[in-house]
């Protein structure tokens, strides 16, 4: 099916293209032939932080067909429990509906377990009801109300 690995700098244009390949992403991402310097700076920061894992799913020809970012977050609550925060989950349009998303999320949960996390959490935009249903099928529960404030 697919192999999962840490993203490389050469994967960055493909990751940005995945992020931009939906109605919400088209409005907020900058997928062009030349990778925007802000993505390069963010990639360098993620790469330098041992508590960040930017991962890709690749096909047999090493083409990027999915991505996610997993952050390992220490915390004092729950007796000092570490959490895994899953973000920026995307599957290429040609590979949606075939089970890759399930396998990729299960892989991310295992990476969190291996790092000593006691739970994983994620957010999904309310404008993506199909994504929310997908996460609920995997056992995720909408136990909290998430709030965001745009600082730009």
Order of alpha helices (4+ residues) and beta strands (2+ residues): beta-alpha-alpha-alpha-beta-beta-alpha-beta-alpha-beta-alpha
